[in-house]
Amino acid sequence: MNFEECKKNLESHVNNSREMQKINNTLTKYDWAYIHPLMLGAEIKYFEKLSNENILNKETIFTFFTLRFRNYRRIAFDIDAYMKVSLSLNPFCHLIDQSIALCIQRDYAGAINTLLPVIEGSMRNYLEKRKTKFPKGKLFNTFFSCIEEESLKIYRKSYNGSNRYLPKLNNDQIEELVILEKEFINIWLSIITNYFSKDLYINKPKRDNVLNRHSIFHGLNPDIYYNFENYLKVFHSIYFLIWCFSMVGECPTLSNLDVKLINYKWKAFEKLHFISFYTYDIKASIYAPYNELDKKQFEIEKKRKFPFGCSRKYSLEKNLRLIDRCFDKIEKMPSVV
């Protein structure tokens, strides 16, 4: 690969990111926060297809992200493959696990409040490792500036002959590529910083039905809008952080994955989801006067066919045994993740 080929590939990435930004802007019109760079291209293009067919709306967007989260095998994989291997996120993985478990059980207030400290904590963890100080109220600005600075530093170094897979370029060529790489990074960072600054971390009470960290932790509004949709928006912030940390060298190595642990966590999430159907009526009697009760979403899920051969006609114990049997067979299969 020579300089022109490197430049052409990078220009393609930048152009693709611009298209992703356009799609993201379309989603925000329907009150969805953002897409993130770890989503598959086909997933993002799906929204473009819906938009072209004039069937993109708040409900279709929410349904997509709901099904994406309900893929518990994928969630379990992402925790082990990406979150655990990041030095900055690793200390907070127990909170991520607990948050997911609470969300599956439809305890959205607990799930969101457990997950929010992960965002600030992992950022602060990264900056402390770099011995970078930040003024009060400037955590996010400092963090994202460091991510950009460190990413470009690593990028420059990769073309000075230290990377055997890339050509050694002269300084002018490297700087020409750096300009493109900087645009690529800034496109994606602008998406998450926009969500943080205008919604989740705006430093004042926000409009109705929008989750706001300031209101939660300072008790400015006791009627916080806790629901599954807002949880998903906060949860996807973690994926953005994974991307940020991977850009600065905290890269995952997929060769050392513990497949048994992934399958165990996947099974645990499936069981929690199943058990939540049995506890719903009890919780409904407590949550009925509050926003936490998402009746519409639950009614939709109640109509879906149970997986793993389970049935509403069976007892809870029998259904859990059926899940165990299915996973016994899965664990005997070749270790492919």
C-alpha positions in Angstrom: 0.0 0.0 0.0 1.4 3.4 -1.0 0.4 7.0 0.1 -2.3 7.4 -2.6 -3.9 4.2 -1.6 -3.8 5.2 2.1 -5.3 8.6 1.3 -8.1 7.0 -0.9 -9.1 4.6 1.9 -9.1 7.3 4.5 -11.2 9.6 2.2 -13.7 6.8 1.9 -13.9 6.5 5.7 -14.5 10.2 6.0 -17.1 10.3 3.3 -18.9 7.3 4.9 -18.8 9.0 8.3 -20.4 12.1 6.8 -23.2 9.9 5.5 -23.5 8.4 9.0 -23.8 11.9 10.4 -26.6 12.7 8.1 -28.5 9.5 9.1 -27.8 10.4 12.8 -29.3 13.9 12.2 -32.4 12.2 10.7 -32.8 10.1 13.8 -32.6 13.1 16.2 -35.7 14.5 14.5 -37.6 11.6 16.0 -36.1 12.2 19.5 -33.5 9.5 19.2 -30.2 10.5 20.7 -27.5 9.1 18.3 -25.9 6.2 16.5 -22.4 5.1 17.5 -19.4 4.0 15.5 -19.4 0.4 16.7 -22.8 -0.2 15.0 -22.5 -2.3 11.9 -22.7 -0.4 8.6 -25.7 -2.5 7.6 -27.5 -1.5 10.8 -27.1 2.2 10.1 -28.0 1.8 6.5 -31.2 0.1 7.7 -32.4 3.5 9.0 -31.5 5.1 5.6 -33.7 2.5 3.9 -36.6 3.2 6.3 -36.2 6.9 5.7 -36.2 6.4 1.9 -39.3 4.3 2.1 -41.0 7.0 4.4 -41.5 4.5 7.2 -38.9 5.8 9.6 -40.5 7.0 12.8 -40.0 7.0 16.5 -41.6 3.6 16.9 -39.5 1.9 14.2 -36.3 3.4 15.6 -37.1 2.3 19.2 -38.1 -1.2 18.0 -34.7 -1.6 16.3 -32.7 -0.6 19.4 -34.9 -2.7 21.6 -34.3 -5.8 19.6 -30.6 -4.9 19.5 -30.4 -4.8 23.2 -32.5 -8.0 23.6 -29.8 -9.9 21.8 -28.3 -10.9 25.2 -25.6 -13.1 23.5 -24.3 -10.0 21.8 -24.5 -8.0 25.1 -22.6 -10.6 27.0 -20.0 -10.8 24.2 -19.6 -7.0 24.1 -18.9 -6.9 27.9 -16.2 -9.5 27.7 -14.7 -8.5 24.3 -14.7 -4.7 24.7 -15.6 -3.4 28.1 -13.5 -5.7 30.2 -10.3 -5.2 28.1 -10.4 -1.4 28.3 -8.2 -0.3 31.2 -10.5 2.7 31.8 -13.8 0.8 31.7 -12.7 -2.4 33.4 -13.1 -1.2 37.0 -16.7 -0.3 36.2 -17.8 -3.5 34.6 -19.5 -4.7 37.7 -21.8 -1.6 37.5 -22.5 -2.3 33.8 -23.5 -5.9 34.7 -25.7 -4.8 37.5 -27.2 -2.1 35.3 -28.1 -4.5 32.6 -29.6 -6.9 35.1 -31.8 -4.2 36.5 -32.9 -3.1 33.1 -33.8 -6.6 32.1 -36.0 -6.7 35.2 -37.6 -3.4 34.1 -36.1 -1.5 37.1 -35.2 1.4 34.9 -34.6 3.9 37.7 -32.0 1.6 39.3 -30.5 0.7 35.9 -30.0 4.3 34.8 -28.7 5.5 38.1 -26.2 2.6 38.3 -24.9 3.2 34.8 -24.5 7.0 34.8 -21.4 6.9 37.1 -19.6 4.6 34.6 -19.5 7.4 32.0 -17.8 10.0 34.2 -15.8 7.4 36.2 -14.2 5.9 33.1 -13.4 9.3 31.7 -11.8 10.4 34.9 -9.9 7.1 35.1 -8.4 7.7 31.7 -7.4 11.2 32.5 -5.8 10.3 35.8 -3.7 7.6 34.1 -2.5 10.2 31.7 -1.9 12.5 34.7 -4.1 15.1 32.9 -5.8 17.6 35.2 -9.1 19.3 34.3 -10.9 22.3 35.7 -14.1 21.9 37.5 -16.9 21.3 35.1 -14.5 20.6 32.2 -14.3 16.8 32.5 -16.0 16.1 29.1 -14.1 18.8 27.2 -10.8 17.7 28.5 -11.5 14.0 27.9 -12.6 14.4 24.3 -9.7 16.8 23.6 -7.3 14.2 24.9 -8.9 11.4 22.9 -8.4 13.5 19.7 -4.9 14.5 20.6 -3.8 11.0 21.6 -5.5 9.3 18.6 -3.7 11.6 16.1 -0.4 11.1 17.9 -0.8 7.3 17.5 -1.9 7.8 13.9 1.2 9.8 13.0 3.4 7.2 14.6 1.9 4.4 12.6 3.3 5.8 9.4 6.9 6.5 10.6 8.0 2.9 9.9 7.0 1.4 13.2 4.0 -0.4 11.8 5.0 -3.2 9.4 1.6 -3.3 7.8 1.7 0.4 6.7 4.1 2.2 4.5 6.7 4.7 5.8 5.7 8.1 4.7 7.4 11.5 4.7 6.1 14.3 7.1 4.1 16.1 4.5 2.3 13.0 3.5 1.6 12.1 7.1 0.2 15.5 7.9 -2.1 15.3 4.8 -3.5 12.1 6.2 -3.8 13.5 9.7 -6.1 16.2 8.5 -8.4 13.6 7.1 -8.2 11.4 10.2 -8.9 14.4 12.4 -12.1 15.1 10.4 -13.1 11.5 10.8 -12.6 11.6 14.6 -14.4 14.9 15.0 -17.4 13.8 13.0 -18.0 11.0 15.5 -17.1 13.0 18.6 -19.5 15.7 17.6 -22.4 13.2 17.7 -21.7 12.1 21.3 -20.7 15.6 22.6 -23.9 17.0 21.1 -26.0 14.4 23.1 -24.0 15.1 26.3 -24.1 18.9 26.1 -27.7 19.3 24.9 -29.4 16.5 26.7 -27.9 14.1 29.2 -25.4 16.5 30.8 -26.9 19.9 30.2 -26.3 21.9 33.4 -29.9 22.8 34.1 -33.4 21.2 34.2 -34.3 20.0 30.7 -37.6 19.8 28.8 -40.2 17.3 29.7 -39.6 13.6 29.2 -35.8 14.0 28.6 -33.4 12.3 31.0 -31.0 14.7 32.6 -28.1 13.8 34.9 -28.1 17.2 36.6 -31.8 16.8 37.6 -31.2 13.3 38.8 -28.2 13.7 41.1 -29.3 17.1 42.5 -32.9 16.2 43.0 -34.1 19.2 40.9 -37.0 17.2 39.5 -38.5 14.3 41.4 -40.5 13.2 38.4 -37.6 11.9 36.4 -38.6 10.2 33.2 -37.2 6.7 33.8 -38.0 4.2 31.0 -36.5 1.7 28.7 -35.9 4.2 25.9 -33.9 6.5 28.1 -31.9 3.6 29.4 -30.9 2.6 25.9 -29.7 6.1 25.2 -27.5 6.0 28.3 -26.3 2.5 27.6 -25.2 3.4 24.0 -23.0 6.1 25.6 -20.8 3.2 26.8 -20.4 2.0 23.3 -19.1 5.4 22.3 -16.6 5.3 25.2 -15.4 1.9 24.0 -14.7 3.5 20.6 -12.9 6.4 22.2 -10.7 4.1 24.3 -9.9 1.9 21.3 -8.8 4.9 19.3 -6.1 5.6 22.0 -4.7 2.1 22.2 -7.0 0.4 24.7 -7.8 -2.1 22.0 -9.6 -5.4 22.5 -7.9 -8.6 21.7 -10.6 -11.1 20.7 -8.2 -14.1 20.8 -8.4 -14.5 24.6 -12.2 -14.5 25.1 -13.7 -16.7 27.8 -16.5 -18.4 25.8 -17.8 -20.2 28.8 -18.1 -17.0 30.7 -19.9 -15.3 27.8 -22.3 -18.2 27.5 -22.9 -18.2 31.3 -23.7 -14.5 31.3 -25.9 -14.8 28.2 -27.9 -17.6 29.9 -28.2 -15.5 33.1 -29.6 -12.5 31.1 -32.1 -14.8 29.3 -33.2 -16.2 32.7 -33.6 -12.7 34.2 -35.7 -11.6 31.2 -37.9 -14.7 31.5 -38.3 -14.3 35.3 -39.3 -10.6 34.8 -42.6 -11.7 33.2 -43.5 -13.4 36.5 -42.6 -10.4 38.6 -44.3 -7.8 36.4 -47.7 -7.8 38.1 -46.2 -7.4 41.5 -44.1 -4.5 40.4 -47.0 -3.0 38.5 -49.0 -2.7 41.7 -46.1 -0.6 43.1 -45.1 1.4 40.1 -48.7 2.1 38.8 -48.8 5.8 39.8 -45.3 6.5 38.3 -43.7 6.8 34.9 -41.5 3.7 35.6 -44.3 1.4 34.5 -44.0 0.9 30.8 -47.3 -0.8 30.1 -47.2 -0.5 26.3 -43.8 -2.1 26.0 -44.6 -4.9 28.3 -47.8 -5.7 26.4 -45.9 -5.9 23.2 -43.3 -8.3 24.7 -46.1 -10.5 26.3 -47.3 -11.3 22.8 -43.9 -12.6 21.6 -43.2 -16.3 21.4 -41.0 -17.5 24.3 -37.6 -18.8 23.2 -35.8 -22.1 24.1 -39.0 -24.1 23.8 -40.5 -22.4 26.9 -44.2 -21.7 27.2 -46.5 -19.6 29.4 -48.3 -22.9 30.2 -45.3 -24.2 32.0 -44.2 -23.4 35.5 -41.2 -21.1 36.1 -39.1 -24.0 37.3 -39.8 -26.0 34.1 -39.0 -23.1 31.9 -35.7 -22.4 33.6 -34.8 -26.1 33.2 -35.5 -25.9 29.5 -33.2 -22.9 29.2 -30.5 -24.8 31.0 -30.9 -27.8 28.6 -30.6 -25.5 25.6 -27.4 -23.9 27.0 -26.0 -27.4 27.8 -26.2 -28.1 24.1 -24.7 -24.7 23.2 -21.7 -25.3 25.4 -21.0 -28.6 23.6 -20.8 -26.8 20.3 -17.5 -25.5 18.8 -16.3 -22.4 20.6 -17.3 -19.8 18.0 -18.2 -16.3 19.2 
